[in-house]
Amino acid sequence: MAAGLDFEKPIAELEKKIHELRHFIADKKIDLSSEVKRLEDKLEHLKKDTYVNLTPWQRVQLARHPQRPYTLDYINFLMTDFLEIHGDRLFSDDKAIVSGFAKLDKQKIVVIGHQKGRDTKENLKRNFGCAHPEGYRKALRMMQLAEEFNLPIVIFIDTPGAYPGIGAEERGQAQAIATNLRDMASIATPIISIVIGEGGSGGALGVGVADRVYILENSYYSVISPEGCAAILWKNGSKASEAAAVLKLTGEDLIKLKVIDAVIPEPFGGAHRDHEKTAQNIKEVLIRDIKELKSLKKEVLLESRYHKFRNMGIIA
């Protein structure tokens, strides 16, 4: 497996050992199949012990895994005829958010999503998935086009938060996000948003108002990052694991709070282990929901969206 997280290291070491043993067997032509089988059984038990009982902090770490699929990966797996649209027609093009027209099977859609980089150079270009105001304005421009042409909207959320720099504030970061919150509530076409990695603060919510809100199994959706919460509450960022536990940021807790509609399962061990299977799980949800939402009258769609967000956090 690729470079893993701290709690995955025993798994990675055992996988490496099995890989080396198979090469040794092939090279020396020695029958050690029983030893390989023993190690494989040990690996399966280790994986179960590790992944079945993940803590909230471990899920946060998986959400940030460097090999986790990003928006453009899902577009490549799920969609065809992707035509990227750039710029907000006010300032510039924000590379932290990608958007455009595409086809999901035969259904024409508008797709929007945060995009991180795979290396330092690309991360600097994409600003580590932290959007500027022009990114949110570009997203809203695409949503308005989707409404005009009666196209469903698919949104992939994956950001630690909106960019907090001076330039972003000067160009109206808070206003851009607030405008999106207001206007997305009345976009008269189906909207489906999926948290595919990090769902941090207003940076996530700025493209998160939707008829259906989902989260991948090892993603998180929170008002603040665990590190930020720990720094505020305990004046100590190292208490991030404790903060993750109390923030109620995993899928199970978010369902109870009515923040999301459902959790989309990932392959065992996380989305980074099987991009294609994760994409297929997402596709099944999208095709089902688009068909269902398109059948609703626009008045019913908007009324349902309004009540969905009004009822969030209300526990009977």
Secondary structure, 3 states (H helix, E strand, C coil): CCCCCHHHHHHHHHHHHHHHHHHHHHHHCCCCHHHHHHHHHHHHHHHHHHHCCCCHHHHHHHHCCCCCCCHHHHHHHHCEEEEECCCCCCCCCCCCEEEEEEEECCEEEEEEEECCCCCHHHHHHHHHHCCCHHHHHHHHHHHHHHHHCCCCEEEEEEECCCCCCHHHHHCCHHHHHHHHHHHHCCCCCCEEEEEEEEEEHHHHHCCCCCCEEEEECCCEEECCCHHHHHHHHCCCHHHHHHHHHHCCCCHHHHHHCCCCCEEECCCCCCHHHCHHHHHHHHHHHHHHHHHHHHCCCHHHHHHHHHHHHHCCCCCC
